[in-house]
Amino acid sequence: MNCDSQNQTTANIIDDVKGDQSWRIFRIISEFTEGFDKLSNLCDAISIFGSARLKPDHPYYQKTIELAELLGQHDFAIISGGGPGIMEAANKGAYLQKQPSVGLNIQLPTEQHPNPYQNISLDFRYFFVRKVMFVRYSMGYVCMPGGFGTLDEFFEALTLMQTHKIYPLPLILFGTDFWSGLLDWIKSKMLEYATISSEDLNYITITDDPQEVLRIMLAHRAWKNQQRQLPQTQSTVDYRQPLP
């Protein structure tokens, strides 16, 4: 079998990380470089995730605008995936408050088109580069109702904290009617089978209240500012304890 020929055919269908590695690595590096360059001055940013399919008249779209505006009033920047639906609502709330409104856009065959409420916009071809930008420049995650992409971002951040690859950050599931079933399953089956520890749940909050989200993010920002002022040798993080 001619592997080069097979990879060439596959590349015509799905652009993965197979084949043509010699030039592809430069594109990957360029995406990292552009992302780090554009976001280097971003401070105190909250990433808001959620479905691209929810329309402007949906209650969670409206609630996302309210939440993003509330965070913006307290000098938080907002990061979203840059697309329509919940992502658009998140950017719109930040935009209305004249705060940094970051869109990390991704090239997809359907559903993804940039929303008009971004004042910092990046375009990515590779999901893994985009994920690094979310993790690197966010001090908290809010997951509104969403699909597999929202679940992916949520569980990746949870895994990175569980394995101590990143410092703790608040993970908020907004919408008890949407998220309660998932959290109940995690608490029952995963704990029952001892595939996770009870302390792993300390990172997660489920709520319907924008004010609770704000309180959590303000407390975490205060804690993070304290950590920034400590000498590196004195800065310690207990991953087993609940976040402030």
C-alpha positions as CSV (number, residue, x, y, z in Angstrom):
1,M,0.0,0.0,0.0
2,N,1.3,3.5,-0.9
3,C,0.8,5.5,2.3
4,D,1.6,8.8,0.6
5,S,-1.1,8.2,-1.9
6,Q,-3.6,7.1,0.8
7,N,-2.9,10.2,2.9
8,Q,-3.3,12.5,-0.2
9,T,-6.8,11.0,-0.8
10,T,-7.8,11.3,2.8
11,A,-6.7,14.9,2.9
12,N,-9.2,15.7,0.2
13,I,-12.0,14.5,2.5
14,I,-10.9,15.5,6.0
15,D,-8.1,17.8,6.9
16,D,-6.4,16.0,9.8
17,V,-2.8,16.0,10.9
18,K,-1.8,13.2,8.5
19,G,0.3,13.8,5.4
20,D,2.2,16.9,4.3
21,Q,3.7,17.3,7.8
22,S,6.6,19.4,6.6
23,W,4.4,22.4,5.6
24,R,1.6,21.7,8.1
25,I,3.8,22.2,11.1
26,F,4.5,25.8,10.0
27,R,0.8,26.6,9.7
28,I,0.4,25.2,13.3
29,I,3.3,27.3,14.6
30,S,1.8,30.4,12.8
31,E,-1.5,29.9,14.6
32,F,0.1,29.6,18.0
33,T,2.2,32.7,17.2
34,E,-0.7,34.8,16.1
35,G,-2.8,33.7,19.1
36,F,-0.1,34.5,21.7
37,D,0.6,37.8,20.0
38,K,-3.0,39.0,19.8
39,L,-4.0,37.9,23.3
40,S,-0.8,38.6,25.2
41,N,-2.3,41.7,26.9
42,L,-5.6,40.1,27.8
43,C,-6.3,40.1,31.5
44,D,-9.1,38.6,33.6
45,A,-11.0,36.9,30.8
46,I,-13.9,34.5,31.2
47,S,-14.7,32.0,28.5
48,I,-18.3,31.3,27.8
49,F,-19.2,28.2,25.9
50,G,-22.5,27.0,24.5
51,S,-24.5,25.9,21.5
52,A,-24.3,27.6,18.1
53,R,-27.9,26.5,17.4
54,L,-29.7,28.6,20.0
55,K,-31.5,31.6,18.4
56,P,-31.7,35.2,19.8
57,D,-35.2,34.6,21.1
58,H,-34.1,31.6,23.2
59,P,-34.1,32.3,27.0
60,Y,-30.5,31.0,27.3
61,Y,-29.3,33.4,24.6
62,Q,-30.8,36.3,26.5
63,K,-29.4,35.0,29.8
64,T,-26.0,34.8,28.2
65,I,-26.1,38.5,27.2
66,E,-27.2,39.4,30.7
67,L,-24.3,37.4,32.2
68,A,-21.7,38.7,29.9
69,E,-22.8,42.3,30.5
70,L,-22.7,41.7,34.2
71,L,-19.2,40.4,34.0
72,G,-18.2,43.2,31.7
73,Q,-19.5,45.8,34.2
74,H,-16.8,44.4,36.6
75,D,-14.0,44.6,34.1
76,F,-13.9,41.0,32.9
77,A,-13.1,40.4,29.3
78,I,-15.2,37.7,27.5
79,I,-13.9,34.9,25.3
80,S,-16.1,32.8,23.1
81,G,-15.8,30.5,20.1
82,G,-16.7,33.4,17.9
83,G,-19.7,31.8,16.2
84,P,-23.5,32.3,16.4
85,G,-25.9,31.3,19.2
86,I,-24.5,31.4,22.7
87,M,-21.1,32.5,21.4
88,E,-22.7,35.5,19.8
89,A,-24.6,36.4,22.9
90,A,-21.5,36.2,25.0
91,N,-19.6,38.5,22.7
92,K,-22.6,40.8,22.4
93,G,-22.7,41.3,26.2
94,A,-19.0,42.2,26.4
95,Y,-19.3,44.4,23.3
96,L,-22.2,46.4,24.8
97,Q,-20.1,47.0,27.9
98,K,-17.1,48.1,25.8
99,Q,-14.9,45.3,27.2
100,P,-12.6,43.1,25.2
101,S,-14.8,40.7,23.3
102,V,-12.7,37.9,21.9
103,G,-13.8,35.4,19.3
104,L,-11.7,32.3,18.7
105,N,-13.2,31.3,15.4
106,I,-12.7,27.9,13.9
107,Q,-13.1,26.7,10.3
108,L,-16.0,24.3,10.1
109,P,-18.1,22.9,7.3
110,T,-21.4,24.0,8.9
111,E,-22.8,26.3,11.6
112,Q,-19.6,28.3,12.3
113,H,-19.6,31.9,10.9
114,P,-18.1,34.8,12.8
115,N,-20.5,36.9,14.8
116,P,-20.3,40.7,14.5
117,Y,-19.7,41.5,18.2
118,Q,-15.9,40.7,18.3
119,N,-13.4,43.4,18.8
120,I,-10.6,40.9,19.0
121,S,-10.9,38.1,16.4
122,L,-8.8,35.1,15.6
123,D,-9.3,32.4,13.0
124,F,-8.1,28.8,13.6
125,R,-7.8,25.8,11.4
126,Y,-6.8,23.4,14.2
127,F,-8.9,22.7,17.3
128,F,-6.0,21.9,19.5
129,V,-4.4,25.3,18.9
130,R,-7.7,27.0,19.7
131,K,-8.0,25.0,22.9
132,V,-4.6,26.2,24.1
133,M,-5.8,29.8,23.7
134,F,-9.0,29.1,25.8
135,V,-7.0,27.5,28.6
136,R,-4.1,29.9,28.5
137,Y,-6.1,33.1,28.6
138,S,-9.1,32.2,30.7
139,M,-9.4,32.6,34.5
140,G,-12.8,30.9,34.5
141,Y,-15.2,28.8,32.4
142,V,-19.0,29.2,32.1
143,C,-20.7,26.5,30.1
144,M,-24.2,27.4,29.0
145,P,-26.3,24.7,27.4
146,G,-24.4,23.2,24.4
147,G,-23.5,20.2,22.5
148,F,-20.4,18.0,22.1
149,G,-18.1,21.0,21.7
150,T,-19.2,22.5,25.0
151,L,-18.8,19.2,26.7
152,D,-15.3,18.8,25.2
153,E,-14.1,22.1,26.6
154,F,-15.7,21.4,30.0
155,F,-14.2,18.0,30.4
156,E,-10.8,19.0,29.0
157,A,-10.4,21.8,31.6
158,L,-11.6,19.4,34.3
159,T,-9.0,16.8,33.2
160,L,-6.2,19.4,33.1
161,M,-6.9,20.5,36.7
162,Q,-7.4,16.9,37.9
163,T,-3.9,16.1,36.5
164,H,-2.4,19.4,37.8
165,K,-1.5,20.6,34.3
166,I,-3.1,23.9,34.9
167,Y,-3.9,26.0,38.0
168,P,-7.5,25.7,39.3
169,L,-10.2,27.8,37.7
170,P,-13.9,27.9,38.3
171,L,-16.0,25.7,36.1
172,I,-19.6,26.8,36.1
173,L,-22.5,24.9,34.5
174,F,-25.2,27.4,33.9
175,G,-28.7,26.0,33.7
176,T,-29.8,23.4,36.2
177,D,-32.5,22.1,34.0
178,F,-29.9,21.3,31.3
179,W,-26.9,20.2,33.4
180,S,-28.4,18.5,36.5
181,G,-28.7,15.1,34.8
182,L,-25.0,15.1,33.8
183,L,-23.9,16.1,37.2
184,D,-26.1,13.5,38.9
185,W,-24.6,10.8,36.7
186,I,-21.0,12.0,37.5
187,K,-21.8,12.0,41.2
188,S,-23.4,8.6,41.1
189,K,-21.8,6.4,38.5
190,M,-18.3,7.8,38.3
191,L,-18.0,8.0,42.1
192,E,-19.7,4.6,42.5
193,Y,-17.2,3.0,40.2
194,A,-14.3,5.0,41.9
195,T,-13.2,6.4,38.5
196,I,-12.9,9.8,40.1
197,S,-12.5,11.3,43.5
198,S,-15.0,13.3,45.4
199,E,-12.5,16.2,45.5
200,D,-12.6,16.4,41.7
201,L,-16.1,17.8,42.0
202,N,-14.9,20.8,44.0
203,Y,-14.1,22.6,40.7
204,I,-17.7,22.5,39.5
205,T,-20.6,24.8,40.3
206,I,-24.1,24.5,38.8
207,T,-26.3,27.5,39.0
208,D,-29.1,29.6,37.3
209,D,-28.0,32.8,38.9
210,P,-25.7,35.3,37.1
211,Q,-25.0,37.0,40.4
212,E,-23.5,33.7,41.8
213,V,-21.3,33.5,38.7
214,L,-20.1,37.0,39.3
215,R,-19.4,36.3,43.0
216,I,-17.4,33.2,42.1
217,M,-15.4,35.0,39.5
218,L,-14.7,38.0,41.7
219,A,-13.5,35.7,44.5
220,H,-11.3,33.8,42.2
221,R,-9.8,37.0,40.8
222,A,-9.0,38.2,44.3
223,W,-7.3,34.9,45.1
224,K,-5.4,34.9,41.8
225,N,-4.2,38.5,42.5
226,Q,-2.9,37.3,45.8
227,Q,-1.0,34.4,44.1
228,R,0.5,36.9,41.6
229,Q,2.0,39.0,44.5
230,L,3.6,36.0,46.2
231,P,7.1,35.0,45.4
232,Q,7.1,31.8,43.3
233,T,8.6,29.8,46.1
234,Q,5.7,30.8,48.4
235,S,2.9,30.3,45.9
236,T,1.2,27.0,46.7
237,V,-2.1,25.6,45.3
238,D,-4.0,22.8,47.1
239,Y,-5.9,21.1,44.3
240,R,-8.0,19.1,46.7
241,Q,-9.7,22.2,48.3
242,P,-12.7,24.0,46.9
243,L,-12.0,27.2,45.0
244,P,-12.6,30.4,46.9
